């Protein structure tokens, strides 16, 4: 019962943080399912939370893993589609996040450049620059000791 109340409190307190993190991390606005999946995984794994870190950091770490899993799944699906459409001249796959988020041209260029970073660098940039986590919280979120 205590764990259920704890997750409910965390949801109220950190939902917006997780939502905003996932928007920046994924480059898309449609992240409600990822937020929900984050909290579902948190409920399933609350027994693993030792209290060594801030609950927000723990939840963001889960959200990051959920986003990575979703990205891999979408990449696989996109590769399948591309194989099916490789002979079709009209097939055009777009993955420009600025169309989704509505960023200005300068911000869009910056976003595209950031997306080319190595995954671990990108993660640190998102945690530190966007979510304003401390160095220690960032290290915990990406499991750097």
N, CA, C and O of each residue as an XYZ file, in Angstrom:
580
protein
N       0.827     -1.197      0.000
C       0.000      0.000      0.000
C       0.868      1.257      0.000
O       0.577      2.219     -0.710
N       1.940      1.241      0.804
C       2.847      2.383      0.886
C       3.461      2.686     -0.477
O       3.601      3.843     -0.873
N       3.830      1.597     -1.196
C       4.453      1.762     -2.502
C       3.481      2.390     -3.504
O       3.876      3.229     -4.314
N       2.220      1.985     -3.447
C       1.213      2.554     -4.348
C       1.045      4.048     -4.087
O       0.971      4.844     -5.022
N       0.986      4.422     -2.811
C       0.864      5.840     -2.469
C       2.096      6.618     -2.909
O       1.997      7.758     -3.361
N       3.251      5.989     -2.771
C       4.504      6.642     -3.158
C       4.525      6.925     -4.662
O       4.871      8.029     -5.083
N       4.155      5.934     -5.467
C       4.117      6.120     -6.922
C       3.082      7.168     -7.297
O       3.323      7.981     -8.190
N       1.946      7.164     -6.637
C       0.911      8.171     -6.904
C       1.444      9.572     -6.604
O       1.234     10.504     -7.380
N       2.127      9.708     -5.483
C       2.728     11.002     -5.133
C       3.779     11.397     -6.163
O       3.838     12.554     -6.579
N       4.599     10.452     -6.570
C       5.642     10.731     -7.562
C       5.015     11.131     -8.898
O       5.514     12.022     -9.586
N       3.918     10.462     -9.255
C       3.251     10.809    -10.504
C       2.789     12.261    -10.457
O       3.024     13.022    -11.396
N       2.140     12.640     -9.377
C       1.674     14.029     -9.235
C       2.848     15.014     -9.290
O       2.779     16.059     -9.937
N       3.907     14.654     -8.602
C       5.038     15.570     -8.479
C       5.924     15.619     -9.728
O       6.427     16.685    -10.082
N       6.119     14.484    -10.396
C       7.122     14.411    -11.466
C       6.559     14.161    -12.858
O       7.325     14.086    -13.819
N       5.252     14.031    -12.992
C       4.661     13.773    -14.306
C       5.123     14.790    -15.344
O       5.550     14.410    -16.434
N       5.043     16.064    -15.020
C       5.441     17.096    -15.987
C       6.923     17.029    -16.321
O       7.307     17.251    -17.469
N       7.758     16.729    -15.338
C       9.193     16.587    -15.591
C       9.462     15.444    -16.567
O      10.254     15.584    -17.499
N       8.802     14.326    -16.344
C       8.980     13.163    -17.215
C       8.441     13.474    -18.608
O       9.069     13.144    -19.614
N       7.284     14.104    -18.658
C       6.669     14.474    -19.942
C       7.593     15.391    -20.741
O       7.853     15.144    -21.919
N       8.086     16.446    -20.098
C       8.975     17.389    -20.777
C      10.286     16.739    -21.193
O      10.790     16.986    -22.289
N      10.836     15.908    -20.316
C      12.063     15.200    -20.670
C      11.853     14.384    -21.937
O      12.674     14.433    -22.854
N      10.759     13.634    -21.992
C      10.508     12.776    -23.150
C      10.253     13.570    -24.426
O      10.614     13.121    -25.514
N       9.644     14.729    -24.308
C       9.459     15.581    -25.493
C      10.820     15.988    -26.048
O      11.072     15.867    -27.247
N      11.689     16.469    -25.173
C      13.023     16.871    -25.628
C      13.843     15.670    -26.098
O      14.549     15.750    -27.104
N      13.750     14.581    -25.382
C      14.568     13.410    -25.670
C      14.178     12.765    -26.989
O      15.038     12.345    -27.762
N      12.876     12.688    -27.243
C      12.413     12.015    -28.457
C      12.239     12.976    -29.629
O      12.244     12.555    -30.786
N      12.086     14.262    -29.333
C      11.864     15.225    -30.402
C      10.428     15.247    -30.889
O      10.144     15.831    -31.934
N       9.526     14.630    -30.164
C       8.130     14.585    -30.566
C       7.221     15.027    -29.442
O       7.603     15.032    -28.272
N       6.025     15.393    -29.815
C       5.051     15.861    -28.838
C       4.168     14.724    -28.317
O       3.547     14.867    -27.264
N       4.102     13.617    -29.022
C       3.214     12.517    -28.672
C       3.944     11.539    -27.761
O       4.377     10.474    -28.200
N       4.079     11.907    -26.489
C       4.854     11.087    -25.560
C       4.022     10.566    -24.385
O       4.569      9.956    -23.467
N       2.732     10.795    -24.404
C       1.892     10.350    -23.282
C       2.019      8.848    -23.041
O       2.069      8.404    -21.894
N       2.070      8.069    -24.118
C       2.214      6.624    -23.952
C       3.543      6.281    -23.279
O       3.615      5.362    -22.464
N       4.586      7.024    -23.626
C       5.897      6.785    -23.011
C       5.890      7.182    -21.539
O       6.507      6.514    -20.709
N       5.197      8.262    -21.219
C       5.070      8.674    -19.814
C       4.343      7.582    -19.042
O       4.764      7.189    -17.953
N       3.254      7.101    -19.615
C       2.479      6.045    -18.960
C       3.341      4.803    -18.774
O       3.344      4.209    -17.696
N       4.067      4.408    -19.802
C       4.937      3.230    -19.713
C       6.010      3.415    -18.644
O       6.366      2.465    -17.946
N       6.524      4.640    -18.515
C       7.516      4.939    -17.482
C       6.955      4.651    -16.096
O       7.608      3.998    -15.282
N       5.763      5.131    -15.830
C       5.178      4.932    -14.503
C       4.716      3.491    -14.286
O       4.725      3.008    -13.154
N       4.317      2.808    -15.341
C       3.983      1.387    -15.219
C       5.227      0.606    -14.817
O       5.175     -0.247    -13.931
N       6.341      0.901    -15.470
C       7.602      0.229    -15.119
C       8.044      0.600    -13.703
O       8.595     -0.232    -12.982
N       7.805      1.835    -13.315
C       8.151      2.254    -11.953
C       7.334      1.468    -10.930
O       7.867      1.035     -9.908
N       6.050      1.285    -11.202
C       5.194      0.517    -10.294
C       5.711     -0.922    -10.191
O       5.800     -1.489     -9.102
N       6.046     -1.496    -11.347
C       6.519     -2.885    -11.359
C       7.867     -3.054    -10.664
O       8.178     -4.132    -10.158
N       8.664     -1.991    -10.640
C      10.027     -2.099    -10.117
C      10.281     -1.255     -8.879
O      11.435     -1.025     -8.518
N       9.231     -0.794     -8.227
C       9.397      0.056     -7.041
C      10.224     -0.649     -5.970
O      10.933      0.000     -5.201
N      10.133     -1.955     -5.921
C      10.909     -2.711     -4.934
C      12.419     -2.601     -5.177
O      13.216     -2.861     -4.275
N      12.806     -2.218     -6.393
C      14.228     -2.065     -6.721
C      14.763     -0.675     -6.365
O      15.974     -0.456     -6.332
N      13.850      0.255     -6.100
C      14.277      1.611     -5.752
C      14.807      1.604     -4.327
O      14.069      1.352     -3.374
N      16.093      1.884     -4.199
C      16.769      1.809     -2.896
C      16.759      3.136     -2.142
O      17.080      3.181     -0.955
N      16.394      4.202     -2.823
C      16.417      5.511     -2.178
C      17.788      6.162     -2.229
O      18.014      7.195     -1.598
N      18.721      5.548     -2.994
C      20.066      6.114     -3.129
C      20.060      7.400     -3.944
O      20.967      8.223     -3.825
N      19.038      7.566     -4.767
C      18.938      8.754     -5.611
C      17.564      9.385     -5.414
O      16.687      8.835     -4.747
N      17.414     10.529     -6.001
C      16.150     11.236     -5.991
C      15.146     10.433     -6.832
O      15.528      9.905     -7.877
N      13.891     10.324     -6.418
C      12.900      9.603     -7.226
C      12.797     10.167     -8.650
O      12.590      9.414     -9.601
N      12.939     11.469     -8.793
C      12.884     12.104    -10.117
C      13.979     11.549    -11.015
O      13.738     11.256    -12.186
N      15.179     11.406    -10.471
C      16.302     10.861    -11.232
C      16.017      9.421    -11.638
O      16.277      9.021    -12.772
N      15.487      8.660    -10.712
C      15.155      7.261    -10.988
C      14.106      7.173    -12.091
O      14.227      6.357    -13.005
N      13.083      8.010    -12.006
C      12.017      8.012    -13.011
C      12.533      8.466    -14.374
O      12.145      7.907    -15.400
N      13.396      9.464    -14.393
C      13.965      9.928    -15.661
C      14.833      8.837    -16.281
O      14.854      8.675    -17.501
N      15.533      8.103    -15.458
C      16.331      6.986    -15.953
C      15.430      5.928    -16.602
O      15.756      5.382    -17.656
N      14.308      5.654    -15.964
C      13.339      4.713    -16.543
C      12.788      5.279    -17.847
O      12.678      4.563    -18.842
N      12.445      6.561    -17.840
C      11.900      7.208    -19.043
C      12.901      7.141    -20.205
O      12.520      6.902    -21.351
N      14.153      7.349    -19.900
C      15.207      7.265    -20.922
C      15.228      5.877    -21.537
O      15.280      5.734    -22.758
N      15.187      4.850    -20.689
C      15.201      3.476    -21.197
C      13.952      3.163    -22.008
O      14.027      2.473    -23.024
N      12.816      3.662    -21.568
C      11.564      3.470    -22.310
C      11.678      4.132    -23.687
O      11.281      3.548    -24.695
N      12.219      5.345    -23.723
C      12.378      6.064    -24.998
C      13.353      5.349    -25.924
O      13.119      5.267    -27.130
N      14.438      4.834    -25.370
C      15.413      4.095    -26.180
C      14.771      2.835    -26.755
O      14.956      2.521    -27.931
N      14.021      2.118    -25.928
C      13.332      0.912    -26.401
C      12.349      1.253    -27.518
O      12.277      0.552    -28.528
N      11.597      2.326    -27.329
C      10.632      2.753    -28.352
C      11.341      3.154    -29.637
O      10.879      2.834    -30.732
N      12.453      3.849    -29.506
C      13.229      4.266    -30.676
C      13.739      3.054    -31.449
O      13.668      3.018    -32.678
N      14.244      2.079    -30.734
C      14.720      0.847    -31.388
C      13.584      0.148    -32.106
O      13.749     -0.322    -33.231
N      12.435      0.079    -31.458
C      11.262     -0.569    -32.055
C      10.847      0.165    -33.329
O      10.558     -0.460    -34.350
N      10.823      1.487    -33.259
C      10.426      2.271    -34.436
C      11.451      2.144    -35.564
O      11.093      2.084    -36.741
N      12.750      2.105    -35.182
C      13.790      1.936    -36.195
C      13.636      0.606    -36.919
O      13.775      0.538    -38.140
N      13.351     -0.447    -36.166
C      13.145     -1.758    -36.781
C      11.951     -1.721    -37.729
O      12.008     -2.241    -38.844
N      10.871     -1.099    -37.267
C       9.685     -0.993    -38.115
C       9.978     -0.164    -39.365
O       9.521     -0.492    -40.460
N      10.740      0.905    -39.190
C      11.095      1.753    -40.329
C      11.981      1.001    -41.313
O      11.824      1.141    -42.526
N      12.904      0.209    -40.799
C      13.769     -0.580    -41.685
C      12.937     -1.577    -42.490
O      13.189     -1.784    -43.676
N      11.951     -2.190    -41.848
C      11.073     -3.120    -42.565
C      10.307     -2.394    -43.664
O      10.206     -2.870    -44.795
N       9.765     -1.222    -43.302
C       9.037     -0.426    -44.307
C       9.941     -0.030    -45.455
O       9.553     -0.115    -46.620
N      11.157      0.408    -45.121
C      12.096      0.835    -46.161
C      12.453     -0.307    -47.100
O      12.581     -0.109    -48.308
N      12.615     -1.507    -46.540
C      12.909     -2.661    -47.396
C      11.754     -2.931    -48.344
O      11.962     -3.244    -49.516
N      10.538     -2.808    -47.833
C       9.374     -3.039    -48.676
C       9.221     -1.964    -49.750
O       8.735     -2.227    -50.850
N       9.641     -0.762    -49.408
C       9.440      0.367    -50.323
C      10.697      0.749    -51.107
O      10.699      1.758    -51.812
N      11.752     -0.036    -50.994
C      13.019      0.369    -51.602
C      12.941      0.510    -53.117
O      13.719      1.258    -53.710
N      12.018     -0.195    -53.743
C      11.888     -0.108    -55.188
C      10.921      0.985    -55.633
O      10.810      1.295    -56.819
N      10.235      1.553    -54.671
C       9.256      2.574    -54.983
C       9.909      3.949    -54.951
O      10.445      4.348    -53.917
N       9.876      4.667    -56.037
C      10.463      6.001    -56.115
C       9.687      6.987    -55.269
O      10.255      7.947    -54.748
N       8.402      6.758    -55.131
C       7.563      7.698    -54.391
C       7.690      7.555    -52.883
O       7.187      8.396    -52.138
N       8.347      6.516    -52.429
C       8.473      6.311    -50.980
C       9.421      7.335    -50.391
O      10.574      7.447    -50.807
N       8.923      8.078    -49.419
C       9.735      9.083    -48.745
C       9.460      9.000    -47.254
O       8.332      9.212    -46.809
N      10.504      8.687    -46.479
C      10.375      8.603    -45.030
C      10.982      9.848    -44.434
O      12.139     10.171    -44.702
N      10.216     10.544    -43.632
C      10.718     11.767    -43.008
C      10.804     11.567    -41.512
O       9.905     11.000    -40.890
N      11.878     12.032    -40.954
C      12.036     11.929    -39.508
C      12.484     13.268    -38.939
O      13.268     13.334    -37.992
N      11.964     14.331    -39.543
C      12.354     15.658    -39.101
C      11.531     16.065    -37.883
O      10.346     16.375    -38.005
N      12.154     16.063    -36.719
C      11.405     16.391    -35.508
C      10.893     17.817    -35.480
O       9.922     18.113    -34.784
N      11.544     18.722    -36.241
C      11.081     20.108    -36.216
C       9.686     20.249    -36.821
O       8.954     21.184    -36.493
N       9.318     19.314    -37.708
C       7.962     19.349    -38.249
C       6.958     19.006    -37.157
O       5.858     19.557    -37.116
N       7.338     18.114    -36.294
C       6.453     17.689    -35.217
C       6.382     18.765    -34.144
O       5.292     19.138    -33.712
N       7.507     19.256    -33.720
C       7.584     20.185    -32.606
C       7.367     21.622    -33.049
O       7.030     22.473    -32.226
N       7.551     21.904    -34.315
C       7.351     23.257    -34.806
C       8.479     24.204    -34.416
O       8.235     25.352    -34.046
N       9.697     23.725    -34.501
C      10.838     24.548    -34.122
C      11.196     25.531    -35.230
O      10.883     25.313    -36.400
N      11.850     26.604    -34.844
C      12.346     27.540    -35.839
C      13.494     26.878    -36.591
O      14.018     25.852    -36.155
N      13.880     27.457    -37.708
C      14.932     26.864    -38.533
C      16.257     26.724    -37.780
O      16.920     25.692    -37.887
N      16.642     27.731    -37.035
C      17.891     27.677    -36.279
C      17.832     26.592    -35.220
O      18.774     25.814    -35.068
N      16.738     26.538    -34.494
C      16.579     25.508    -33.474
C      16.544     24.128    -34.110
O      17.070     23.166    -33.549
N      15.930     24.032    -35.269
C      15.859     22.752    -35.962
C      17.261     22.277    -36.360
O      17.579     21.097    -36.214
N      18.087     23.178    -36.856
C      19.460     22.816    -37.214
C      20.233     22.370    -35.990
O      20.975     21.388    -36.037
N      20.059     23.091    -34.895
C      20.720     22.729    -33.645
C      20.234     21.353    -33.182
O      21.037     20.513    -32.776
N      18.936     21.128    -33.244
C      18.382     19.847    -32.826
C      18.950     18.713    -33.677
O      19.328     17.669    -33.146
N      19.011     18.913    -34.991
C      19.555     17.876    -35.866
C      21.020     17.603    -35.539
O      21.450     16.449    -35.563
N      21.787     18.637    -35.238
C      23.196     18.457    -34.878
C      23.322     17.693    -33.562
O      24.173     16.813    -33.428
N      22.482     18.027    -32.604
C      22.505     17.343    -31.307
C      22.162     15.871    -31.492
O      22.763     15.012    -30.848
N      21.207     15.570    -32.361
C      20.795     14.177    -32.582
C      21.914     13.337    -33.198
O      21.857     12.109    -33.140
N      22.928     13.971    -33.786
C      24.025     13.215    -34.377
C      25.081     12.834    -33.344
O      26.002     12.073    -33.644
N      24.947     13.363    -32.127
C      25.910     13.033    -31.076
C      25.817     11.558    -30.705
O      24.777     10.919    -30.862
N      26.916     11.048    -30.217
C      26.930      9.703    -29.656
C      25.844      9.641    -28.570
O      25.625     10.624    -27.863
N      25.170      8.501    -28.435
C      24.023      8.378    -27.529
C      24.347      8.841    -26.108
O      23.546      9.547    -25.496
N      25.492      8.460    -25.583
C      25.818      8.832    -24.200
C      26.004     10.343    -24.067
O      25.619     10.918    -23.049
N      26.588     10.999    -25.078
C      26.742     12.450    -25.045
C      25.380     13.134    -25.125
O      25.112     14.112    -24.426
N      24.528     12.592    -25.997
C      23.184     13.135    -26.152
C      22.419     13.037    -24.830
O      21.744     13.981    -24.419
N      22.534     11.877    -24.172
C      21.846     11.678    -22.898
C      22.300     12.703    -21.865
O      21.475     13.312    -21.184
N      23.610     12.892    -21.750
C      24.145     13.851    -20.780
C      23.647     15.254    -21.101
O      23.264     15.997    -20.197
N      23.649     15.619    -22.364
C      23.151     16.937    -22.764
C      21.688     17.111    -22.378
O      21.298     18.168    -21.882
N      20.885     16.094    -22.600
C      19.469     16.171    -22.249
C      19.286     16.288    -20.740
O      18.500     17.110    -20.268
N      20.010     15.465    -19.982
C      19.857     15.488    -18.529
C      20.349     16.796    -17.929
O      19.673     17.388    -17.088
N      21.510     17.243    -18.352
C      22.110     18.435    -17.749
C      21.495     19.715    -18.323
O      21.087     20.600    -17.571
N      21.429     19.811    -19.639
C      21.008     21.055    -20.273
C      19.522     21.284    -20.270
O      19.065     22.402    -20.033
N      18.769     20.257    -20.527
C      17.322     20.411    -20.658
C      16.618     20.164    -19.334
O      15.764     20.952    -18.928
N      16.967     19.082    -18.663
C      16.285     18.740    -17.425
C      16.954     19.300    -16.190
O      16.439     19.155    -15.081
N      18.094     19.937    -16.370
C      18.816     20.616    -15.292
C      19.099     19.709    -14.107
O      18.992     20.123    -12.952
N      19.462     18.460    -14.407
C      19.882     17.561    -13.339
C      21.306     17.923    -12.931
O      22.075     18.461    -13.727
N      21.641     17.625    -11.699
C      23.006     17.857    -11.241
C      23.923     16.830    -11.908
O      23.458     15.876    -12.531
N      25.229     17.043    -11.765
C      26.189     16.100    -12.329
C      25.976     14.717    -11.715
O      25.993     13.708    -12.419
N      25.776     14.680    -10.407
C      25.570     13.407     -9.720
C      24.282     12.728    -10.180
O      24.273     11.522    -10.426
N      23.197     13.491    -10.297
C      21.931     12.919    -10.756
C      22.057     12.414    -12.192
O      21.514     11.364    -12.537
N      22.771     13.164    -13.021
C      22.984     12.756    -14.404
C      23.766     11.452    -14.448
O      23.413     10.534    -15.189
N      24.816     11.371    -13.663
C      25.629     10.156    -13.613
C      24.778      8.964    -13.162
O      24.900      7.871    -13.714
N      23.928      9.173    -12.172
C      23.054      8.097    -11.702
C      22.067      7.691    -12.785
O      21.788      6.506    -12.970
N      21.538      8.683    -13.501
C      20.538      8.398    -14.535
C      21.129      7.575    -15.685
O      20.458      6.710    -16.247
N      22.389      7.853    -16.026
C      23.013      7.109    -17.130
C      23.927      6.007    -16.600
O      24.647      5.359    -17.360
N      23.884      5.808    -15.296
C      24.625      4.736    -14.619
C      26.138      4.861    -14.792
O      26.826      3.867    -15.022
N      26.648      6.080    -14.682
C      28.087      6.323    -14.693
C      28.527      6.450    -13.249
O      27.905      7.181    -12.477
N      29.556      5.775    -12.880
C      30.056      5.842    -11.497
C      31.324      6.652    -11.450
O      31.904      6.828    -10.379
